[in-house]
Structures are given as C-alpha cells and as structure tokens.
Amino acid sequence: MSKYSRRWKSPLILLLCAATLAHGKIALGQQPPDKSAKPAKQSNDSSPDVLLQAMQQELDRSKAKLKMDNVPAPYYIEYRLSDIDEYEAEAAFGALRQEQRFHGRSVRVVVRVGDYKQDSYYGPGVGSAAFAPLDNDATALRWQLWLATDEAYKAASQALAQKKAALSQFTADQPFDDFAKATALQSIEPVAKLDFDPKPWKETLEKSTALFRSDPKMESLTAALRFRAVNQYFVNTEGSVTRSGYTVYFVNAAASTQAADGMRLERSPYYGAANLKELPAPEEFQADVAKVIETLRGLRDAPVVDEDYRGPVLFGPDAASDLFFEMVGENVLGNRPKPGESARTTGDYSSNYKGRVLPNFLSVTDDPTMKTFDGKSLIGSYDVDDEGVRAEAVPVIEDGSLVSYLLGREPIRDFPESNGHGRAAPGQPPTPSIGNLIVHSKQSSSPEELKKKLIELCKQDNKPFGYYVETLAGTNPRLLYRVYQDGHQELVRGAAFDELDTRTLRNDLVAVGNDPLVSNRQGAIPSTVISPSILLDELEVKRSDQQNSKLPEYPPPALSSGR
C-alpha cells in the first residue's frame, strides 16, 4: 500500500489543452502533401512502421521545401506522435459509476530557426500540437503534420525576433547554447499494449466499496483503476528515429469520514506497476480497503495534537518517498531560469552545485535504465527519452553533495549536454523529469533499530514520546503515531509539520533504514522513487490550522431498501 493518490487527469483533457489546430496561409515553398502519392500501407494495416514512415516522409519534404521570404529556413525540425490507449473505471458505495475506454493520438511539431547557439525556442516558438488520425492512414497523418509544421514555422520566426529583443536588455552573453546537439539515434522498441479482462476488476471495485456498510459514519468510499499504454513515435532532421512505449496499471481507494468535532479525515492508498500481475489480488485489495475503514474509525476516536512539539520524528519508507520526491526530485531538475537571472536552475538547489544538500552518508541516483527493484517493476523506466536521446543513469547527489542535474536538450550553465531526461506528456513540450530516483545510504539500520534510536533521542531530550509518520498528504501527516518510551504507539490526528523543507533534510536527517520501498507514482509522466525510512532528530509538530467542517445535517439513508 502506498501514499495518497494524486488526481488523475483524462488524456483527452491533456490532448485538448495541448492541441492547437493550424490555420492561416501556407509558408512559401511548402505545398500540401501529394494526395496521389502512394502511401506505405493503409489504415487496415496495424503495423506501427506506417506511422514512422509517414512521419519521415513528411519530415524530409518539410526539410527540403520549408522556407518563407525574409525568414531563415529551419535548422531543426522534429515530429513526435503519442498514441494513448486507456481504460478507467470507478465505483462508489458498492456500485460502478464510471467506465470508459479511450484511444487518442496527438502530434507535436517543433521547428527551430536560427542555430544551436541561439534559436527560436521561446514563447510562441515552442511548438505546435494537434490531434492525429486514429487509424494508420499515412496521407491523413501527413496532412496533419503539414499543417502543424506550417504553424510551428511561422510561430518560430515570430519567437526568434521576440527572443532577441528580450535578450538585448542584458549585456552579458548567454554562457550556454539554446539547444544541445545530440547523436542521431535509431531505436525501435516493441509496441506497448494493454492486456486485461475488465470484468473481474469492475467486480473488485464494487465489492471493495460495498464495505462502507461496515461503518455508518463513512461519508465517502470510492475505488478506481486506470490502465494505460502509451507509445511514442519520434523523428527529427538530425537523423533520429525512435519508437518507445510503456504500460502503467494503477488501482486506488479513497475514503473519508469526520470526527465528532467536524475534523475531516481521509485516506487514499494506491498501487502502481508496469505489470498487471503485480497489482493486489481482489481479496487482498478488499482486505486493504477494510483496513482503511478501520484506520479511519481509529482516527475519529484519536486524540488531537494540541501540544507544541519539537523533537525527533521517524518517517516510514512510504512517507519518506514523498519527501524525497518533493524536496529532492523536484530540485535536481535542470530547468533553465528566466533570461537575466543568475541562478543555474530553478528550485531550491539552484545555487547548490557542488554544495552539501543531504547528510554525507546519503547519495541519490536517477537511473531510468533500471527495470526492476527487489522483484517489482519500475514505471519510471525508459530507454530513450522524448527528445530522442538515450537514457542515462545520473548520480545527482554523492556523499551528500549535489554533483549533477537531470537534463533534457536545453543546456544550463556548466551542463552543455542532455543526459537523457527530457520527458513529455502527450502533446506537451519535454522538460527535465525524474525516471527512477533511488536513495542510497552508506549506513543503515533495521526498522526496529530506528525505533529504538527514536526512543533514545526522546529520553535524551526528556520527551515522553516521539512521532512516527506512516503516510503523508503533501508534506503533512495522514497516519501519525506517538511513540512512547516503553515502545507502545498511539494514533493521533490533526497535526501539521512546521519548517519541513530541504534544509531540514540536509541538517536534521541522522539515520536511514534498510527497508527501501518502491513507490511507483502516477502522473502525466510516470516516475518511481525508491526510498528507505529516515529519522530526523528535530522537527516541529503542531496542530493544523485547517478549519473543521460542519457535520452532515441529517443521517444517511438506511442500508436496506425502502425509506
């Protein structure tokens, strides 16, 4: 069971947000594709090579013919087609309330004018996106690419002028190129496909959510699944041709109730894997939903954190994975700052290159090439990123010091090349993103030893108890326990952490467990964090300032039929 679930966004919404259908005059010299040209194969052939061949043909034609008066010809063009096959279902209170199967395609076209040192990738010049035909009709696809290319070229010429005007305000030259060169890559991977029977999964959702009947104070109980296969097709004028794909299988539950004082209490565990067989069996999932209900019942009766506490706090591996995702994963991304800003990147680690960001016994590596860990599939795995660059294992933190950033093809100071971490949601521009973020330690302890150390620190500080965090919601606890000096634990509610930030991880992290957890994380771009338990010797725990809600004005309907 893993952490709280993020909201799932429909791929249709993502594509609608991304797609900008091209209109306007055709660029001089660039004519529509010849309708009479013989396509490679038509729509009744499911071979994905039809897509790559059509993309390559239109790319070659655009490279040869695309030119407007008084505007330089493009020095670089890329086409990326994303194919999404997705199944979603959701049940609430024992009944299915949503089910849909979605198949969609988008194309994203980038046209760069200028050169690698300074080009048009700025403002309106970051590319054009559109829906793509669902069947493998080469002519239809080429016409869609033609329109998107025309739009992207016009936007690039406008963006280059805007960029030069913006940079003219600064006297210093940019110490890095706009676009990193990359070796041409040919990589054709098998097409990723969903393989499942929806019937038993729908029954699992219904039976699990029917457990709300065991607790009349349960206000919400839902369960949902999202199975997704994404295939990316990529060609560019540097000679790269790639096809890559992945599958992700997620199932989650979400439950909420209220204590007598109106405090809202929630839990939403989820499971994610690249392999359907790794998801819990129906009876296991139902048993875990029953545990969720039991935990919420305990939280309703649990005491509220009213004291001001500053002392040791132990984070279990589930909670620790959240901290490393939010505070390390988000800050080792090599995102270029705005023009004129002196920082190397954005985020808390923007000025920490070669400086200490974690204790010296900790190191962090991002390795997308690793497929499994301890027998579990890693959904953050990939071989080629979404800019056609081979994925690399990157040590970002060594012995506590920041030694590198995760980079796509947009260089930053001191980092002129991509390390294969430019990733994109369908229809969206690529950005530096984590793949498999792995926390390593030179010294580790068992969970039992960490608990003993927590108690020892409490005794040294004359504190009657410390805190153990099992799960988080953001950076605040959902399942929090007081751990007393005799070892017994007490569930509490209504707490919040103060000053839990990157400085806390750097200065107050004193011990690490030998219990690494694989946390496969759902999002527009799948990723994985592998983290053990961690012990902080000092952290402030206080009562949350969140306002309690009003209780329902009248009781729920009877569980039996009738009035």
Backbone torsions as a table, in degrees:
resi	resn	phi	psi	omega
1	MET	NA	136.0	-175.6
2	SER	-119.6	-164.4	-168.2
3	LYS	-74.9	-174.9	179.9
4	TYR	-62.6	152.0	-175.1
5	SER	-92.9	139.3	171.9
6	ARG	-80.1	159.8	177.2
7	ARG	-66.6	139.5	177.6
8	TRP	-91.6	131.7	175.8
9	LYS	-103.7	132.1	178.8
10	SER	-61.0	137.5	175.7
11	PRO	-61.2	-28.2	176.7
12	LEU	-61.7	-41.6	177.5
13	ILE	-64.4	-42.2	179.0
14	LEU	-60.3	-43.7	-178.9
15	LEU	-68.5	-38.2	177.6
16	LEU	-62.5	-39.8	178.7
17	CYS	-67.0	-33.7	-174.7
18	ALA	-83.7	-34.5	-169.1
19	ALA	-73.6	127.3	175.0
20	THR	-130.0	100.2	-174.0
21	LEU	-69.4	134.4	-173.3
22	ALA	-77.6	141.5	175.3
23	HIS	-140.9	169.3	174.3
24	GLY	108.8	-174.7	-176.4
25	LYS	-74.4	152.5	-180.0
26	ILE	-82.0	137.8	179.9
27	ALA	-61.4	143.2	-178.0
28	LEU	-56.0	129.0	177.5
29	GLY	89.5	-12.6	-178.6
30	GLN	-106.4	106.3	-178.5
31	GLN	-100.7	160.0	177.5
32	PRO	-59.6	155.0	174.9
33	PRO	-59.1	147.6	-179.4
34	ASP	-72.5	115.2	-179.2
35	LYS	-63.3	-26.1	-179.0
36	SER	-83.1	-8.2	179.9
37	ALA	-62.1	139.3	-177.7
38	LYS	-75.3	116.9	178.0
39	PRO	-71.0	160.4	-179.6
40	ALA	-60.9	-56.3	176.1
41	LYS	-153.2	154.3	-174.7
42	GLN	-98.4	-175.4	-164.4
43	SER	-64.6	-19.4	179.5
44	ASN	-79.1	-3.7	176.4
45	ASP	-100.2	121.1	-174.8
46	SER	-87.4	5.4	-179.4
47	SER	-62.5	125.3	-179.6
48	PRO	-68.6	-16.0	177.9
49	ASP	-62.7	-23.0	175.6
50	VAL	-58.4	-40.8	-179.3
51	LEU	-66.7	-48.4	-179.2
52	LEU	-63.0	-39.6	-179.4
53	GLN	-65.9	-43.1	178.5
54	ALA	-64.8	-41.3	178.4
55	MET	-62.9	-42.3	-179.4
56	GLN	-66.7	-41.1	179.3
57	GLN	-61.9	-44.2	-179.5
58	GLU	-71.9	-33.2	176.4
59	LEU	-63.7	-45.0	179.1
60	ASP	-61.7	-40.2	-179.6
61	ARG	-66.7	-42.1	179.3
62	SER	-65.4	-41.6	179.5
63	LYS	-60.9	-36.6	-177.4
64	ALA	-80.1	-30.9	-168.1
65	LYS	-116.0	-14.6	-171.2
66	LEU	-76.7	113.5	179.8
67	LYS	-165.7	129.3	173.6
68	MET	-110.0	154.6	175.2
69	ASP	-61.2	137.3	175.6
70	ASN	65.4	13.1	176.5
71	VAL	-128.8	130.8	179.5
72	PRO	-61.3	150.4	173.4
73	ALA	-66.8	153.0	178.5
74	PRO	-61.4	143.7	171.9
75	TYR	-97.0	-10.7	-178.1
76	TYR	-156.0	136.9	174.5
77	ILE	-138.2	141.8	173.8
78	GLU	-137.7	146.2	174.0
79	TYR	-120.8	133.2	174.4
80	ARG	-131.8	122.7	177.2
81	LEU	-109.9	130.4	178.5
82	SER	-113.7	127.2	178.3
83	ASP	-114.2	122.8	-176.4
84	ILE	-118.9	128.2	170.9
85	ASP	-121.1	119.6	-172.5
86	GLU	-139.7	141.3	174.2
87	TYR	-123.6	130.7	178.5
88	GLU	-130.2	143.8	173.4
89	ALA	-149.2	149.7	-179.8
90	GLU	-146.2	140.2	176.0
91	ALA	-126.1	153.4	176.8
92	ALA	-145.1	135.5	177.2
93	PHE	53.5	36.2	174.3
94	GLY	87.6	4.2	-177.8
95	ALA	-132.4	140.8	177.1
96	LEU	-69.2	131.8	179.8
97	ARG	-125.5	-2.7	176.1
98	GLN	-157.4	137.8	173.7
99	GLU	-155.4	130.4	177.4
100	GLN	-155.4	146.8	172.2
101	ARG	-115.5	130.5	-174.3
102	PHE	-125.6	134.7	171.6
103	HIS	-131.0	122.8	-178.6
104	GLY	-145.4	155.8	176.0
105	ARG	-134.7	143.5	173.5
106	SER	-133.0	153.5	170.9
107	VAL	-119.8	143.9	174.1
108	ARG	-126.7	129.2	-177.9
109	VAL	-118.3	131.6	174.3
110	VAL	-119.9	126.7	174.2
111	VAL	-118.7	124.9	-180.0
112	ARG	-113.0	128.2	176.7
113	VAL	-111.1	141.2	-178.1
114	GLY	116.0	-129.0	175.6
115	ASP	-152.6	179.8	-176.8
116	TYR	-60.1	-32.7	-179.1
117	LYS	-67.7	-47.4	179.1
118	GLN	-146.0	121.3	-178.2
119	ASP	-137.1	-168.4	-169.1
120	SER	-92.8	7.6	-177.1
121	TYR	-75.3	86.4	-172.5
122	TYR	-167.3	136.5	175.8
123	GLY	55.2	-120.6	-177.8
124	PRO	-70.7	-7.6	-175.3
125	GLY	-91.4	13.2	-176.8
126	VAL	-83.8	1.9	173.6
127	GLY	126.3	168.9	-179.4
128	SER	-125.4	138.7	-179.3
129	ALA	-126.2	149.9	-179.5
130	ALA	-157.1	161.8	171.0
131	PHE	-68.7	154.4	178.7
132	ALA	-122.6	155.1	179.6
133	PRO	-61.8	142.5	-176.5
134	LEU	-77.9	-30.2	176.9
135	ASP	-93.1	167.8	-174.3
136	ASN	-87.6	58.8	177.4
137	ASP	-89.6	105.4	-174.4
138	ALA	-61.3	-40.8	-178.7
139	THR	-65.0	-45.5	179.4
140	ALA	-61.3	-41.9	179.5
141	LEU	-64.7	-42.9	-179.2
142	ARG	-64.7	-37.3	176.9
143	TRP	-65.5	-39.1	177.7
144	GLN	-65.0	-41.0	177.3
145	LEU	-65.1	-38.3	178.7
146	TRP	-59.8	-48.0	180.0
147	LEU	-63.7	-43.5	-179.7
148	ALA	-66.6	-35.6	178.4
149	THR	-66.9	-43.2	177.8
150	ASP	-58.7	-45.9	179.6
151	GLU	-64.5	-43.0	-178.1
152	ALA	-65.7	-35.8	179.6
153	TYR	-66.7	-44.4	178.5
154	LYS	-63.3	-41.3	178.6
155	ALA	-65.4	-35.5	-179.6
156	ALA	-64.9	-41.4	-179.9
157	SER	-63.6	-38.7	176.9
158	GLN	-68.0	-41.4	-176.9
159	ALA	-67.1	-36.6	-179.3
160	LEU	-62.5	-40.9	177.7
161	ALA	-64.8	-43.2	178.5
162	GLN	-63.1	-39.2	-178.5
163	LYS	-66.3	-44.7	179.6
164	LYS	-62.6	-37.6	178.3
165	ALA	-66.4	-41.2	180.0
166	ALA	-66.2	-41.1	-177.9
167	LEU	-73.9	-21.1	-179.8
168	SER	-66.8	-14.5	178.5
169	GLN	-75.0	-14.2	-175.6
170	PHE	-113.8	136.3	-176.0
171	THR	-80.9	-34.0	-176.9
172	ALA	-74.9	140.8	176.0
173	ASP	-74.7	148.8	177.0
174	GLN	-68.2	124.9	-173.7
175	PRO	-82.3	15.7	179.7
176	PHE	-151.8	159.6	179.9
177	ASP	-73.9	162.3	174.4
178	ASP	-75.1	-30.3	-172.7
179	PHE	-142.4	130.4	-178.5
180	ALA	-83.4	137.4	174.1
181	LYS	-71.6	150.8	-179.5
182	ALA	-143.0	144.7	177.9
183	THR	-68.9	136.6	178.2
184	ALA	-59.2	137.6	-174.9
185	LEU	-131.2	131.3	172.0
186	GLN	-114.8	118.4	-177.3
187	SER	-148.3	112.4	-179.6
188	ILE	-115.4	108.1	-179.6
189	GLU	-98.3	161.8	176.5
190	PRO	-60.7	150.0	178.3
191	VAL	-72.9	129.9	178.5
192	ALA	-78.5	135.2	-178.3
193	LYS	-136.2	145.1	173.0
194	LEU	-76.0	141.9	179.9
195	ASP	-140.7	98.3	-176.4
196	PHE	-162.0	161.8	173.3
197	ASP	-110.8	115.2	-174.7
198	PRO	-67.7	-26.3	-172.2
199	LYS	-58.9	-52.8	-179.1
200	PRO	-64.5	-28.4	179.7
201	TRP	-72.7	-38.6	176.3
202	LYS	-63.7	-40.7	178.2
203	GLU	-63.6	-37.5	178.4
204	THR	-63.1	-43.2	179.1
205	LEU	-62.6	-43.5	-178.1
206	GLU	-66.0	-47.5	-177.6
207	LYS	-65.8	-37.6	-179.4
208	SER	-66.2	-44.0	-177.8
209	THR	-75.9	-17.9	175.5
210	ALA	-68.1	-12.1	179.2
211	LEU	-69.8	-6.4	175.2
212	PHE	-59.2	-22.8	-179.5
213	ARG	-64.0	-20.3	-179.5
214	SER	-76.9	-10.5	-178.3
215	ASP	-142.6	102.7	-177.5
216	PRO	-65.6	-13.0	178.4
217	LYS	-91.9	2.3	177.4
218	MET	-73.0	122.6	-176.6
219	GLU	-94.4	-23.7	178.7
220	SER	-153.1	137.0	173.5
221	LEU	-149.7	110.6	179.2
222	THR	-126.5	159.5	172.9
223	ALA	-142.6	140.9	-176.0
224	ALA	-143.3	157.6	174.2
225	LEU	-135.6	153.5	176.5
226	ARG	-144.8	112.7	177.6
227	PHE	-109.2	131.6	-170.7
228	ARG	-142.2	134.0	170.9
229	ALA	-120.8	127.5	-179.9
230	VAL	-125.0	129.0	175.0
231	ASN	-121.7	132.3	-178.3
232	GLN	-114.3	132.7	177.6
233	TYR	-117.3	130.3	-170.2
234	PHE	-141.2	133.1	171.6
235	VAL	-139.4	148.9	173.5
236	ASN	-145.0	168.8	-175.6
237	THR	-76.3	-3.9	172.9
238	GLU	-81.9	-9.9	178.2
239	GLY	106.7	5.4	179.1
240	SER	-80.0	137.3	175.0
241	VAL	-138.9	115.3	-177.9
242	THR	-135.8	150.0	170.3
243	ARG	-135.8	124.5	-178.9
244	SER	-142.4	155.3	-179.2
245	GLY	-154.3	163.8	178.0
246	TYR	-152.1	159.2	172.6
247	THR	-123.2	145.8	173.4
248	VAL	-135.4	137.2	179.8
249	TYR	-123.9	119.4	-179.1
250	PHE	-127.1	142.3	170.7
251	VAL	-139.7	139.9	-178.1
252	ASN	-145.6	163.2	172.2
253	ALA	-125.3	152.8	176.9
254	ALA	-142.5	127.4	-177.0
255	ALA	-137.3	148.2	177.1
256	SER	-145.8	152.1	176.8
257	THR	-151.3	179.0	177.7
258	GLN	-131.7	141.2	172.3
259	ALA	-75.6	171.1	-178.0
260	ALA	-61.3	-27.2	179.7
261	ASP	-86.5	3.9	177.8
262	GLY	94.3	-5.2	-179.4
263	MET	-63.8	127.5	179.7
264	ARG	-82.6	133.8	-176.9
265	LEU	-124.8	132.0	-173.8
266	GLU	-137.7	151.9	171.1
267	ARG	-145.4	143.6	179.7
268	SER	-152.2	74.2	177.6
269	PRO	-70.8	152.5	175.1
270	TYR	-145.1	164.6	179.6
271	TYR	-130.0	139.3	178.3
272	GLY	-142.1	144.1	-179.9
273	ALA	-158.2	161.0	173.6
274	ALA	-86.6	-9.3	-177.4
275	ASN	-126.4	126.2	-177.0
276	LEU	-58.3	-33.0	-176.9
277	LYS	-66.0	-16.8	-179.1
278	GLU	-84.6	-10.9	176.2
279	LEU	-71.5	154.7	-179.0
280	PRO	-64.2	146.4	174.0
281	ALA	-64.6	158.3	-177.5
282	PRO	-51.2	-45.3	-177.7
283	GLU	-67.8	-31.5	177.3
284	GLU	-69.0	-43.0	179.6
285	PHE	-63.9	-42.7	178.8
286	GLN	-63.6	-37.9	178.0
287	ALA	-64.5	-38.0	179.0
288	ASP	-70.8	-35.7	175.0
289	VAL	-63.5	-39.0	176.7
290	ALA	-61.6	-38.7	177.4
291	LYS	-65.6	-37.0	177.4
292	VAL	-60.8	-45.9	179.1
293	ILE	-62.3	-41.3	179.0
294	GLU	-64.1	-40.6	178.7
295	THR	-64.8	-42.1	178.6
296	LEU	-65.0	-35.8	175.7
297	ARG	-62.4	-41.2	176.9
298	GLY	-66.1	-37.5	179.6
299	LEU	-65.8	-35.7	178.8
300	ARG	-58.9	-36.0	-177.4
301	ASP	-94.4	-2.6	-175.0
302	ALA	-75.2	150.9	176.7
303	PRO	-69.5	152.4	179.0
304	VAL	-88.3	140.5	176.3
305	VAL	-72.3	109.3	179.8
306	ASP	-111.6	-21.1	-175.1
307	GLU	-79.1	157.2	170.1
308	ASP	-91.2	115.1	-174.1
309	TYR	-118.8	133.9	169.6
310	ARG	-135.8	112.4	-176.1
311	GLY	-179.2	-163.0	-175.5
312	PRO	-70.6	142.5	178.0
313	VAL	-137.8	129.0	178.7
314	LEU	-103.7	127.1	178.1
315	PHE	-105.8	123.6	173.5
316	GLY	-66.1	168.6	-175.3
317	PRO	-61.9	-32.6	177.7
318	ASP	-63.8	-49.9	178.9
319	ALA	-66.5	-39.1	-179.4
320	ALA	-63.5	-35.7	179.3
321	SER	-62.9	-34.3	175.4
322	ASP	-63.2	-44.3	-178.4
323	LEU	-63.1	-44.2	-179.7
324	PHE	-68.8	-33.1	176.2
325	PHE	-64.5	-50.0	-175.3
326	GLU	-72.8	-40.2	-168.4
327	MET	-102.2	-20.4	176.4
328	VAL	-110.4	-53.4	-177.3
329	GLY	-56.2	-40.2	-178.9
330	GLU	-75.1	-18.0	-173.9
331	ASN	-105.7	-5.0	175.0
332	VAL	-98.4	11.7	178.3
333	LEU	-84.1	131.0	-178.0
334	GLY	-84.6	61.9	177.7
335	ASN	-81.3	127.3	-178.1
336	ARG	-71.1	133.0	177.1
337	PRO	-72.3	173.5	179.3
338	LYS	-65.6	153.5	178.4
339	PRO	-55.5	137.8	179.4
340	GLY	93.3	-16.0	179.0
341	GLU	-84.0	139.3	-173.9
342	SER	-85.1	-15.4	-178.3
343	ALA	-64.2	152.1	179.8
344	ARG	-72.4	-41.4	179.6
345	THR	-139.3	-174.0	170.4
346	THR	-96.2	169.8	176.3
347	GLY	93.2	176.5	-175.0
348	ASP	-67.4	-22.3	-178.7
349	TYR	-98.7	19.3	-174.2
350	SER	-63.1	-27.5	-178.4
351	SER	-121.2	23.4	-174.5
352	ASN	-107.2	11.3	-179.1
353	TYR	-57.0	127.0	-177.2
354	LYS	69.5	9.7	176.3
355	GLY	-103.7	166.6	-178.1
356	ARG	-81.8	128.2	179.3
357	VAL	-122.8	-13.3	177.8
358	LEU	-141.4	167.1	174.4
359	PRO	-57.6	152.9	-173.3
360	ASN	-70.5	-5.5	176.1
361	PHE	-94.1	3.8	-179.0
362	LEU	-113.6	142.3	172.4
363	SER	-134.9	155.4	-179.5
364	VAL	-134.9	131.3	177.1
365	THR	-125.2	142.9	169.9
366	ASP	-110.3	116.8	-174.7
367	ASP	-128.3	90.8	178.8
368	PRO	-68.6	-16.7	-177.1
369	THR	-77.6	-12.1	179.1
370	MET	-80.9	125.2	-174.8
371	LYS	-92.4	-34.0	-177.2
372	THR	-138.2	160.4	174.0
373	PHE	-145.7	122.7	179.2
374	ASP	53.2	38.9	177.4
375	GLY	81.3	2.6	-179.0
376	LYS	-108.9	138.4	178.4
377	SER	-72.1	148.3	-179.0
378	LEU	-112.7	116.3	-176.0
379	ILE	-78.3	-9.0	175.6
380	GLY	-82.8	6.0	-177.9
381	SER	-79.7	142.9	171.0
382	TYR	-164.0	156.4	-179.5
383	ASP	-99.8	-32.7	-178.7
384	VAL	-131.3	132.9	-178.9
385	ASP	-80.8	-177.1	-173.3
386	ASP	-86.4	13.5	171.2
387	GLU	-118.3	14.4	177.4
388	GLY	75.0	28.1	-178.5
389	VAL	-114.8	138.4	179.5
390	ARG	-63.7	133.4	179.5
391	ALA	-66.8	147.2	178.9
392	GLU	-131.5	149.0	168.0
393	ALA	-78.7	126.3	-174.9
394	VAL	-123.3	113.2	169.8
395	PRO	-72.2	110.7	-177.7
396	VAL	-93.3	-30.8	178.1
397	ILE	-131.5	124.8	178.4
398	GLU	-123.0	124.0	-179.3
399	ASP	49.9	41.4	176.5
400	GLY	86.5	-11.2	-176.1
401	SER	-103.0	139.8	178.8
402	LEU	-75.8	118.9	-175.4
403	VAL	-117.5	-10.7	180.0
404	SER	-162.7	171.0	174.9
405	TYR	-126.2	161.0	174.5
406	LEU	-87.3	128.2	-168.8
407	LEU	-131.8	143.2	164.6
408	GLY	-96.6	-148.2	-175.9
409	ARG	-92.6	12.6	173.7
410	GLU	-101.3	102.8	-175.5
411	PRO	-65.6	157.3	170.1
412	ILE	-128.3	171.9	-177.8
413	ARG	-56.3	130.6	-180.0
414	ASP	75.2	-2.2	-179.5
415	PHE	-133.1	86.3	-172.9
416	PRO	-82.7	-10.0	-173.6
417	GLU	-126.2	156.8	175.1
418	SER	-74.4	146.3	169.6
419	ASN	-114.2	27.4	171.8
420	GLY	77.7	31.3	179.9
421	HIS	-120.3	24.7	174.0
422	GLY	-87.1	107.9	-174.1
423	ARG	-127.3	155.3	-173.6
424	ALA	-145.1	144.1	166.3
425	ALA	-74.8	157.0	179.5
426	PRO	-52.4	128.6	178.3
427	GLY	80.9	-5.4	-175.3
428	GLN	-105.8	156.8	176.4
429	PRO	-70.9	148.6	178.7
430	PRO	-72.5	147.2	175.3
431	THR	-139.5	159.0	175.1
432	PRO	-59.7	132.8	-177.1
433	SER	-146.8	153.0	176.6
434	ILE	-75.7	156.5	171.4
435	GLY	-110.7	-87.7	173.3
436	ASN	-113.7	103.7	-178.7
437	LEU	-91.5	118.9	-170.9
438	ILE	-121.4	126.7	179.2
439	VAL	-96.3	126.0	179.0
440	HIS	-115.2	151.0	177.5
441	SER	-137.1	140.9	175.8
442	LYS	-75.5	-22.4	-179.2
443	GLN	-137.8	135.8	-177.3
444	SER	-145.5	160.4	-178.6
445	SER	-132.3	158.1	175.4
446	SER	-71.6	160.3	176.2
447	PRO	-55.5	-36.6	178.9
448	GLU	-65.9	-40.4	178.9
449	GLU	-67.1	-36.6	177.9
450	LEU	-65.1	-39.8	178.7
451	LYS	-64.6	-40.0	177.1
452	LYS	-62.8	-40.7	179.2
453	LYS	-65.5	-38.4	175.9
454	LEU	-58.0	-46.2	-179.4
455	ILE	-66.1	-39.6	178.2
456	GLU	-61.0	-42.1	178.5
457	LEU	-63.9	-38.1	177.6
458	CYS	-63.0	-42.9	179.3
459	LYS	-63.7	-41.1	179.0
460	GLN	-62.1	-34.1	-179.0
461	ASP	-94.6	6.7	-178.7
462	ASN	57.1	41.5	178.1
463	LYS	-105.5	134.7	-178.2
464	PRO	-67.8	-22.1	-178.5
465	PHE	-155.1	162.3	167.8
466	GLY	-117.2	-170.4	-178.6
467	TYR	-125.4	143.7	173.4
468	TYR	-122.8	127.8	-178.8
469	VAL	-106.2	120.2	178.7
470	GLU	-91.2	-47.4	179.5
471	THR	-137.6	157.1	-179.6
472	LEU	-122.3	160.0	165.7
473	ALA	-124.5	103.6	-169.0
474	GLY	71.5	-120.2	174.7
475	THR	-116.5	20.4	176.0
476	ASN	-116.7	149.9	-172.2
477	PRO	-76.0	144.2	168.7
478	ARG	-105.9	-46.8	174.6
479	LEU	-112.1	107.4	-175.9
480	LEU	-128.4	135.2	-177.8
481	TYR	-126.7	140.2	165.1
482	ARG	-80.7	133.6	177.5
483	VAL	-112.6	112.1	-175.5
484	TYR	-85.2	166.2	-174.1
485	GLN	-64.1	-23.6	176.6
486	ASP	-85.6	0.2	175.1
487	GLY	98.5	-13.1	-178.8
488	HIS	-77.6	154.7	-175.5
489	GLN	-116.4	150.7	179.7
490	GLU	-133.8	122.4	177.2
491	LEU	-70.4	134.4	178.4
492	VAL	-131.3	167.5	-178.6
493	ARG	-139.3	167.8	172.9
494	GLY	76.3	27.4	-177.7
495	ALA	-103.9	159.5	173.4
496	ALA	-143.0	152.8	176.6
497	PHE	-97.0	143.1	176.6
498	ASP	-114.6	137.5	177.3
499	GLU	61.8	36.5	173.2
500	LEU	-91.5	101.0	-174.3
501	ASP	-147.9	-171.7	-177.0
502	THR	-63.2	-30.6	178.0
503	ARG	-68.0	-34.0	177.5
504	THR	-63.7	-44.9	177.7
505	LEU	-62.5	-35.7	-178.2
506	ARG	-72.1	-41.9	-168.9
507	ASN	-100.9	-25.4	-169.4
508	ASP	-116.2	0.0	178.1
509	LEU	-82.1	118.2	-171.7
510	VAL	-117.1	-15.1	-178.4
511	ALA	-156.2	154.9	-175.7
512	VAL	-134.5	145.1	179.9
513	GLY	-85.1	170.2	174.7
514	ASN	-105.5	31.6	-173.4
515	ASP	-121.6	56.9	-176.9
516	PRO	-59.5	138.4	-179.6
517	LEU	-115.4	134.9	173.3
518	VAL	-84.0	114.9	178.3
519	SER	-112.4	94.9	175.4
520	ASN	-80.1	124.8	-167.8
521	ARG	-116.1	124.2	-179.7
522	GLN	-79.4	143.8	177.4
523	GLY	-180.0	-176.7	176.9
524	ALA	-60.5	-31.9	175.1
525	ILE	-121.1	115.1	-177.3
526	PRO	-67.5	145.3	-179.9
527	SER	-150.4	166.1	-179.1
528	THR	-135.8	139.3	171.6
529	VAL	-121.5	131.8	177.3
530	ILE	-117.1	110.5	-173.8
531	SER	-139.6	144.5	171.9
532	PRO	-90.6	178.8	171.8
533	SER	-63.5	153.5	176.1
534	ILE	-136.9	148.2	179.0
535	LEU	-117.3	123.8	173.5
536	LEU	-101.3	134.1	-177.9
537	ASP	-82.2	-12.7	178.5
538	GLU	-155.3	125.2	176.4
539	LEU	-156.5	142.1	-179.5
540	GLU	-87.9	128.4	175.1
541	VAL	-117.1	128.2	-177.7
542	LYS	-140.5	172.2	177.7
543	ARG	-72.8	137.8	178.3
544	SER	-65.5	143.7	178.3
545	ASP	-92.0	9.6	178.9
546	GLN	-69.3	132.9	-179.1
547	GLN	-71.4	138.7	175.3
548	ASN	-72.6	151.1	-179.9
549	SER	-91.8	162.7	174.0
550	LYS	-75.2	143.2	175.3
551	LEU	-71.7	157.5	176.3
552	PRO	-55.3	143.3	-175.8
553	GLU	-73.5	-22.4	179.9
554	TYR	-150.2	160.8	-172.1
555	PRO	-68.8	161.4	177.9
556	PRO	-70.4	166.6	177.2
557	PRO	-65.9	160.0	179.3
558	ALA	-64.7	148.7	-179.2
559	LEU	-71.4	-25.8	176.4
560	SER	-87.1	162.7	179.0
561	SER	-67.9	156.5	-178.8
562	GLY	114.6	-156.0	-175.0
563	ARG	-73.7	NA	NA
